[in-house]
Amino acid sequence: MPPPKHIAVLLFPGFQLLDATGPLDILNTLSRSTPLRLSILAATLEPVSTQIPVPTPALSSLTPPGIVESSFAQAIIPTHTFDNAPDGIEVLIVPGGFGSRAEEGVQGVVEFVQSVYPKLRWLLTVCTGSAIVAKTSVLDGRSATSNKKAFEWVKAQNENVNWVAKARWVVDGNIWTSSGVAAGMDMTYAWVESVWGREVAEELADSTEYERNRDSKGDRFAERWATI
């Protein structure tokens, strides 16, 4: 089977920047030697900001202690909306971020994942992106992981998922899920290695001077945040 060519990333207000741009930068580098197409999907074509959504009463109860309002944020411009997403997407990347906890912020996201998953070859989630996907039936009965600091909240989103408390990333069929934020890069390198081969993955990591964590079960953050 030929490698995929059409990759998409799904965004929502308050997404974690590295969750999305870490994997994308790896794929940017790969695209210099392998033809790839990128689609950036969101509810509208307005720039999607990393700014944490204004807390609602429900969201306020989930706000980490000590968090403050800040205007320090970045935004990415979508290429398509969920309603006019292009055909032929083979790989979908779903980042996490504090905005994943705001129901109004991820409106349309869950429905889109549910509808597009049967057409995908791979689904990759980073951090609490797996919590978003868990709200569909896609992860029911599957093994998955997520951000360990937010692990109790993530597990509450769907008890029918086999949540793995100690894992840098987890593979179950065509679904790859990673732990928090930076773990998404290790997962992406491992996924690239599984598709394009070890030599390609090593070249990508070395060219960006990235020290890979190759052990999917090596997860000191499970102890750090007491998930086990």
C-alpha positions in Angstrom: 0.0 0.0 0.0 1.5 3.4 -0.9 2.2 6.0 1.8 -0.4 8.6 2.4 -0.2 12.0 0.7 -3.2 13.9 2.1 -2.8 14.9 5.8 -5.2 17.1 7.8 -5.0 18.8 11.2 -8.1 19.7 13.1 -8.1 22.9 15.1 -10.4 24.5 17.8 -10.1 27.6 20.0 -7.6 27.1 22.8 -5.7 24.3 21.1 -2.1 23.6 22.4 0.3 25.0 19.8 3.0 22.2 20.0 0.3 19.6 19.8 -0.4 20.7 16.3 2.9 22.3 15.1 5.2 19.7 16.5 3.8 16.9 14.3 3.4 19.3 11.4 7.0 20.5 11.5 8.1 16.9 11.2 5.8 16.5 8.2 7.0 19.8 6.8 10.5 18.4 6.7 9.3 15.1 5.3 7.5 17.0 2.5 10.8 18.2 1.1 11.5 14.7 -0.1 7.9 13.2 -0.2 4.9 14.9 -1.9 2.4 15.7 0.8 -0.8 17.8 0.9 -2.0 19.6 4.0 -5.5 20.6 4.9 -6.2 22.7 8.1 -9.7 22.2 9.3 -11.8 24.2 11.7 -15.4 25.3 12.3 -15.0 28.5 10.3 -12.3 30.0 8.1 -11.5 32.6 10.8 -7.9 32.3 12.3 -8.0 29.8 15.2 -6.2 31.0 18.3 -4.4 29.2 21.1 -6.1 31.7 23.4 -7.9 29.8 26.2 -11.6 30.4 25.8 -13.3 32.8 28.3 -14.4 30.5 31.2 -18.0 29.5 31.4 -19.3 28.3 34.8 -18.7 24.7 33.6 -15.2 25.5 32.3 -14.2 27.4 35.4 -14.5 24.3 37.5 -11.8 22.7 35.3 -9.5 25.7 35.3 -6.1 24.8 36.8 -5.4 26.8 40.0 -3.3 29.9 39.4 -4.1 30.3 35.7 -4.4 33.9 34.6 -5.8 35.8 31.7 -3.2 36.6 29.1 -3.2 38.1 25.6 -0.1 36.0 24.6 -1.5 33.7 21.9 -0.9 32.6 18.3 -3.4 31.8 15.5 -3.5 29.5 12.5 -5.6 30.2 9.4 -7.7 27.2 8.3 -7.9 26.1 4.7 -11.3 24.4 5.0 -14.2 24.2 7.4 -15.7 21.0 8.6 -18.6 21.5 6.2 -16.4 21.8 3.1 -13.5 19.6 4.1 -11.9 18.1 0.9 -12.3 14.5 -0.1 -9.4 12.1 0.2 -8.0 13.0 3.6 -6.0 9.9 4.6 -4.5 11.0 7.9 -6.2 13.2 10.6 -4.3 14.8 13.4 -6.3 15.9 16.4 -4.4 18.1 18.9 -5.4 18.8 22.5 -5.2 21.8 24.7 -7.2 23.5 27.4 -9.9 24.5 24.8 -10.8 20.8 24.4 -12.6 21.1 27.8 -15.0 23.8 26.5 -18.0 22.2 24.9 -18.8 25.3 22.9 -15.2 25.5 21.6 -15.2 22.0 20.2 -18.7 22.2 18.7 -18.7 20.4 15.4 -15.4 18.7 16.1 -16.8 15.6 17.6 -19.3 15.2 14.8 -16.7 15.7 12.2 -14.4 13.1 13.6 -17.2 10.7 13.9 -18.2 11.2 10.2 -14.7 11.2 8.7 -13.0 8.4 10.6 -14.4 5.5 8.4 -12.7 7.2 5.4 -9.3 7.6 7.1 -6.2 5.4 6.9 -4.8 6.8 10.2 -6.1 8.9 13.1 -3.4 10.5 15.3 -4.2 12.4 18.5 -2.0 14.4 20.8 -2.5 15.2 24.4 -6.2 15.7 25.2 -7.1 15.3 21.6 -7.9 11.7 22.6 -10.5 13.1 25.0 -12.2 14.8 22.1 -12.1 11.6 20.0 -13.3 9.6 23.0 -16.6 11.6 22.9 -17.3 9.7 19.6 -17.6 5.9 19.5 -14.3 5.7 17.6 -12.3 4.7 20.7 -14.8 2.4 22.3 -13.1 -0.8 23.3 -9.7 0.4 22.1 -6.5 1.3 24.1 -5.5 4.9 24.2 -3.5 7.4 26.3 -3.5 11.1 26.9 -2.0 13.9 28.9 -1.2 12.5 32.4 -1.9 15.8 34.3 -5.4 15.8 32.9 -5.8 12.0 32.9 -8.7 11.8 35.4 -10.7 14.3 33.3 -9.9 12.5 30.1 -11.0 9.1 31.5 -14.3 10.7 32.5 -15.1 11.5 28.9 -15.6 7.9 28.0 -15.3 4.9 30.4 -15.5 2.5 27.4 -12.0 3.3 26.4 -9.0 1.2 27.8 -7.1 4.2 29.0 -3.4 3.3 29.4 -2.0 5.2 32.4 1.7 4.7 31.6 2.6 5.2 28.0 4.3 7.8 25.9 2.1 6.8 23.0 -0.3 3.9 22.3 -1.1 2.2 18.9 -4.4 0.4 18.5 -5.1 -0.5 14.9 -5.0 2.6 12.8 -5.4 4.9 15.8 -2.3 6.4 17.4 -2.7 8.4 20.6 0.0 10.2 22.6 0.5 11.6 26.1 0.9 15.3 26.7 2.1 17.9 24.2 5.7 17.1 23.4 4.9 13.4 23.4 3.1 14.0 20.1 6.5 14.5 18.4 7.8 11.1 19.6 4.6 9.5 18.4 4.8 11.2 15.0 8.4 10.1 14.5 7.3 6.5 15.4 4.4 6.7 13.0 6.6 8.0 10.2 9.0 5.2 10.9 6.1 2.7 10.6 5.0 4.1 7.3 8.2 5.3 5.5 10.8 3.3 7.4 13.4 3.8 10.1 16.0 5.5 7.9 13.6 8.2 6.9 12.5 8.8 10.5 16.1 8.9 11.7 17.1 11.4 9.0 14.1 13.7 9.9 15.0 13.6 13.6 18.7 14.2 13.0 18.1 17.0 10.5 16.2 18.9 13.1 18.5 17.8 16.0 15.7 16.2 17.8 16.5 13.5 20.4 13.8 10.9 20.0 12.2 8.9 22.8 11.8 5.5 21.1 10.1 3.7 24.0 6.4 4.0 23.8 6.1 2.8 27.4 8.7 5.1 28.8 6.5 7.6 30.6 7.9 9.2 33.8 5.0 11.7 33.8 2.7 8.9 34.9 4.5 8.9 38.2 4.9 12.7 38.2 1.2 13.3 38.0 0.3 10.1 40.0 -1.8 8.4 37.3 -0.6 5.0 38.4 
